[in-house]
Amino acid sequence: MTSQKANINPALLTFSRERIGYDISTIAGKLRVKEESWVQWENGEKKPTLNQLVSIAKLLDRTPAFFYLNQLPEEEKPLSEFRTVNNKE
């Protein structure tokens, strides 16, 4: 039996990953998927399963419903931590 695929907006994967500061290898490692799979999800070539979407949402500090939006949200860039040097990440 195959798992149901989540018909999400792939641009929101890229947006959320970059917003939290993960590169592709980091997020793929945390999800235990191949980097190639993540790239295909971001490019819209393939879709993650619903279970994978729940895991993605937790890692990227979003709700699963967020990834079904039609367009990117208008969010201000988060403030940097106070424990930085010269206000750099």
C-alpha positions in Angstrom: 0.0 0.0 0.0 1.4 3.4 -1.0 1.3 6.4 1.3 -0.8 9.4 0.2 1.2 12.3 -1.2 0.8 15.8 0.1 -0.1 18.2 -2.7 1.8 21.1 -1.2 3.3 24.3 -2.7 7.0 23.5 -3.2 8.1 27.1 -2.9 7.0 27.1 0.7 9.5 24.3 1.4 12.3 26.4 0.1 11.0 29.5 1.9 10.7 27.7 5.3 14.0 25.9 5.0 15.9 29.1 4.2 14.1 31.1 6.9 15.2 28.7 9.6 18.7 28.6 8.2 19.1 24.9 7.1 20.9 23.9 4.0 19.6 21.0 1.9 22.0 18.5 3.4 21.1 19.4 6.9 17.3 19.2 6.5 17.6 15.9 4.5 19.8 14.4 7.2 17.3 15.4 9.9 14.4 13.9 8.0 16.5 10.8 7.0 15.8 11.2 3.3 18.2 11.6 0.4 19.2 15.1 -0.6 17.9 14.3 -4.1 14.5 13.6 -2.7 14.4 17.0 -0.9 15.6 18.8 -4.1 12.8 17.1 -6.0 10.2 18.2 -3.4 11.5 21.8 -3.6 11.4 21.7 -7.4 7.9 20.3 -7.4 9.0 17.1 -9.3 7.8 14.9 -6.5 5.7 15.3 -3.3 6.4 14.2 0.2 4.0 11.8 2.0 1.6 13.1 4.6 3.7 11.6 7.3 6.8 13.3 5.9 4.9 16.6 5.8 4.2 16.4 9.5 7.9 15.8 10.2 8.9 18.6 7.9 6.5 21.0 9.6 7.9 20.2 13.0 11.5 20.7 11.9 10.7 23.9 10.1 8.5 25.3 12.9 5.4 25.5 10.8 2.0 23.8 10.7 1.3 21.3 8.0 -1.4 23.5 6.7 1.2 26.3 6.0 2.6 24.3 3.1 -0.8 24.4 1.3 -0.8 28.2 0.9 -1.0 29.5 -2.7 1.7 32.1 -2.2 4.6 33.0 0.0 3.6 34.9 3.2 4.9 38.4 3.9 7.1 37.8 6.9 9.7 40.1 8.4 13.1 38.5 8.7 13.6 37.4 12.4 15.9 39.4 14.6 19.3 38.0 15.1 20.3 36.6 18.5 21.9 38.9 21.0 24.9 36.5 21.3 26.3 37.3 17.9 29.5 39.0 16.9 29.0 42.1 14.8 25.3 41.2 14.4 26.1 38.3 12.0 24.5 34.9 12.0 
